[in-house]
Amino acid sequence: MKQISDPASRAAAWRGYTLEQLYIRRAEVYARKEIEKYRLSVSAETMRESTPLLGGNGSGFMGRMSGWFTYLEYGLVAYRVLRRFMPGKKRKK
């Protein structure tokens, strides 16, 4: 029959990490984080360049229409603001 060790005795036997091991782990985590940040920025830049709605070099119909979307958005926002702060005259029945 296999002897099951007590978790308390196992925890007491572990003496923790050395200072060198902590430095190595911290360097690994930092390197992993920087690599992921770089990969994310490259991915976002590629998506931005290939999408005309995000200001990329879109050619064709969608590339030409993407310039109009900003004007339409400004017009829609202005309409909503005017409608909220300057309510129209209500007709009395």
Secondary structure, 3 states (H helix, E strand, C coil): CCCCCCHHHHHHHCCCCCHHHHHHHHHHHHHHHHHHHHHHHHHHHHHHHHCHHHCCCCCCHHHHHHHHHHHHHHHHHHHHHHHHHCCCCCCCC
